[in-house]
Amino acid sequence: MNEIIVSMENIGKSFPGVKALDNVRFELRSGEVMALLGENGAGKSTLMKILSGVYTRDEGKMTIFGKECGDLNPKLAQEVGVAIIHQELNMCRHLSVAENMFLGREKVKGMMLSNREMEAEAKRILDELKIELDPKQVVGDLPVSKQQMVEIAKALSTNAKILIMDEPTSSLTSKEIEDLFRIIKELKQKGCGIVYISHRLEELQHIVDRVTIMRDGQYITTMNYADTTLDEIIAHMVGREIKEKFPRVTCEKGKKIFEVKHLNAGRMVRDVSFSVYEGEIVGFAGLMGAGRTETTRAIFGIDKAESGEIILDGKEVTINKPQDAIRAGIVLAPEDRKKDGLCTKLSIRHNIALPNLDLICNKLGVVLSKKEEKICEEAVKNLRIKTPNVDINAGNLSGGNQQKVVVGKWLARNSRVVIFDEPTRGIDVAAKVEIYNLMNELKKQGIAVMFVSSEMPEVMGIADRIIVMCDGKITGEVMAKETTQNEILTLATRFDKKMVSGE
């Protein structure tokens, strides 16, 4: 235990127009959890992709279990005991849980796949981890939180001795996070070395031994977690002190801008009614599966509404598809940015321009390059998107900068209602503040701002009014300054059966 199992020295990596890593060093010991921290674009994920064989390094030396390694690929990395759980899920959505877990190392009998053997082994691993999932279930039918647990089970099924977790809790419920921490502690006792990347700094106290901090592609420092504070960690990450984590602006409450009446869409949106006024931010709180995301999808026209009214500036609008919502002035930054919010193979320019073609094209449908350039430059400047230019593919950006592109494409539309679904998922502390400031700026402009968040301090810190949902219904509405986490949690667990039994 405590022997050095990974040593990376003078690591360098460049992409077209970007120096992602510059003379970086990193060390991991057996039986420890090393937190790898830094802002979005600091190079954390790039460094770990080199360790796991996804990328090859341009320069530097890497030693694993005392042996110097040449360039790895994912298969070689797996053979030497490295497994990675990526921030953005890379699942084959049409395959089952078991098929995903054994992808690339399928069990065969003769010339045929042995599905029964894979399902039995998957069931054993899932049971061992206390993850309640059917190995035969199709992954695409699972919520994001369950897909994340499948990724974790898949990584652990390889008997890895070096486990990299990139934002593993970003989509998990409180109970699932507790289960993950239990699994991490058990792995530590078995001598596994774990690299833990997370922007949820409050989690670190439960599991972390040491901290390595990066900034702008460079190594900054390594510290024992017990010998430092969160304020010191944040200062090292951003190069300055962040005085206010939840900046709030006060505006006079104006007229009613947006109203939803008796909206129904499937089992998860049941008789939902609420209003949003000028000069306020409305937060939607609740547990995973409460129906918050489904409500945003029904409003935006992704999922078909069965009944209900949507009223904007006093007039009812009909929304059958997202184009209807966009034209009406209602826009959505979705929860799953990779699947629903971005074309990762296209440039930042094209991602921002695509939903705004009606604004940047002439009557003949020709793109006016000056208009296109203007909206792209304004989005990059206002949101501080870290990129050398707007022609870089969105897929090459860090998770936080990808999120900024998703938000940025709506800035040019002068929209009346902006809906954010988990806007700070996988985003660092400084980038979160920038998103909060953007929401506040929209609020000051008299735009109706709604946002869904699973982080209670965030909802209470940024929202003026909080709407709580449970099991597809609104179960309460509170003013952020006058409520407590306990009150919100009570409302968030007010299931129909509990209400009936309490009457």
Secondary structure, DSSP 8 states (H G I E B T S, - for coil): ---EEEEEEEEEEEETTEEEEEEEEEEEETT-EEEEE--TTSSHHHHHHHHTTSS--SEEEEEETTEEE----HHHHHHTTEEEE-SS----TTSBHHHHHTTTS--EETTEE-HHHHHHHHHHHHHHTT----TTSBGGGS-HHHHHHHHHHHHHTTT-SEEEEESTTTT--HHHHHHHHHHHHHHHHTT-EEEEE-S-GGGHHHH-SEEEEEETTEEEEEEEGGG--HHHHHHHHHSS----SS---------EEEEEEEEE-STT--SEEEEEETT-EEEEE--TTSSHHHHHHHHHTSS--SEEEEEETTEE---SSHHHHHHHTEEEE-S-IIIII--TTSBHHHHHHGGGHHHHB-TTS-B-HHHHHHHHHHHHHHHT---S-TTSBGGGS-HHHHHHHHHHTTGGGT-SEEEEESTTTT--HHHHHHHHHHHHHHHHTT-EEEEE-S-HHHHHHH-SEEEEEETTEEEEEEEGGG--HHHHHHHHT--HHHHHHH-
